[in-house]
């Protein structure tokens, strides 16, 4: 089956690399044009653990989408800045047409026991992973309603949006928060045939987990944690015998929820988690 989102326009945040890039390219391969956003700079509370994407990364996403013979409008913008997102969306709509698909994917990770998190760690996490999702959706919704074509809005949550995980209380709080936001928006937007769902991955093989900070969660007493040392911990999270899933596994879920195959699916929390939620 091809052309599952032919003629549609998708707004994807965190699109410079990782899951966001994978989603943009997968949707483009199935016929969508793309409006892509990424901060393309570091955030101080994240950089002790891993670096964020760059403008060169975003340019590579542009190249990969265009290789699918689709159009793309890509801009540097911070999801914490609602006005900036609105401006990017307006530029994309002016060139590509109204938005049909929203993938609020941008997110960050940092680590620490709940009572030891700094105020900045907490505030950055909520601002990006919760408020940033709200900003993304609300930037697009008026345009989607005006177009009158319905559509699909997806929030990237986590298996941590359905259960507790130690050492990431701020992350878990944000990911639970967007489930509540999704359920409310699904009810509010149903009359416009706009569907809203959350996707709940287990660990995904991207820079967000492939870094010493994440490895240290599973090897807390080791001064030099490595992927090999952390592997038993990764494996322990999932029911299926894998340490993580690939970005493409999440993109397949994004494509399904974006397509007409899911035309009556809304208000759903969809795990793509190798069984992590039920373990």
Secondary structure, DSSP 8 states (H G I E B T S, - for coil): ---TTTT-EEEEESTTSHHHHHHHHHHHHTT-EEEEEE--S--HHHHTT-----HHHHHHHHHHHHTTT--EEEEE--TT-HHHHHHHHHHHHHHH-S--EEEE-------B-GGG--HHHHHHHHIIIIIHHHHHHHHHHHHHHHHTS-EEEEEE--GGGTS--TTBHHHHHHHHHHHHHHHHHHHHHGGGTEEEEEEEES-BSSTTTSSHHHHHHHSTT-TT--HHHHHHHHHHH-SSS-S-B-HHHHHHHHHHHHSGGGTT--S-EEEESTTTTT-
